[in-house]
Amino acid sequence: MTDKINDLLRRVAEFSPRTAADVEEFRIRILGKKGELNALMEEFKSVAPELKRELGQQLNKLKSAALERINALREEAQAAAADSAATLDDPTRPGTAAALGTRHPISLVRNQIVEVFARLGYTVAEGPEIEDDWHVFSALNFPPEHPARDMQDTFFIEKNPDVLLRTHTSSIQVRTMTQQKPPIRVICPGRVFRNEAISYRAHCIFHQIEGLYVDEGVTFADLKQSLLYFAREVFGETARIRMRPSYFPFTEPSAEVDVSCNLCGGKGCNVCKGTGWLEIMGCGMVDPNVLESCGIDSKKYSGFAFGMGIERIAMLKYGVKDLRLYFENDVRFLRQFESAL
Ligand code: DAH
């Protein structure tokens, strides 16, 4: 009798029906009134009393295994039938629309800036986010005791002061100038890191775009005209720019660039704090020390560089008042950029 039980157990396990009707037929054959299980039960009545305990357990096991398997197969067959009915009953039914994603505003602005400078002959250059002191500071003419090297601003990796997260994309200037010969025209987008408290106007991770042009006879006038072209493309045809003297270790002379406020057209409003101007970037003529550090003859070549924060440009362009919105990935914020560019 044990053999018969085992044989039936095996057949139950191996049974693979093609339709719900197959399952039902199998169920009747095994579990039906005149089915194989009941035949075994009948046989069980006449086994010797000392075998009853053992065989009874085997029969119970068989019964629950058969029930469980048949129920599972029936559910599977029903689901498959429902599926094919759903797809086949009305072939004219519209498909399920896939939801379209939106580009992140930071990507939109980065792409636009890259595209504007590409028209002026710039190509994109990138560099590593984990850098060394030379590419981020020393080659850019930062004196050894410059405050930007302090632990306050720079994230160091482990305790090694020579392995750090870049604090600006100016490091890509250095990488480009050590690898290419002039003429050089690159635009360098990237993520940068500073040890700053997070607020509506600052974050410890943000994005910058750096520009660099090195050739014979590049002048400040070229810089100003290129930036005016950029400002008009990004902020509109009537945009004006002005430059204020400033200081960066890697440029001489250096300037900060303001664009006329695109909200009030320069009349003065609360976004431009009544001045009519918005600060958008730093720039200047590449310091000869920087050219020389990178192996470029500063007597033959000159160049200009500029750097801007993408979050800031995006805030001004789209009127976003809190920089943290860019990092929270709230779809209600992101969806508003669906139709942009
Ligand atoms: N690297 C500067 C910063 O992070 C921005 C900058 C200013 C870049 C002037 C430049 C430049 O290339 O010429 O604040």
Residues whose N, C-alpha, C, O or C-beta is under 5 A from the ligand:
A	BS01	DAH	T167 H168 S170 G211 F248 T251 G282 C283 G284 A305 F306 G307
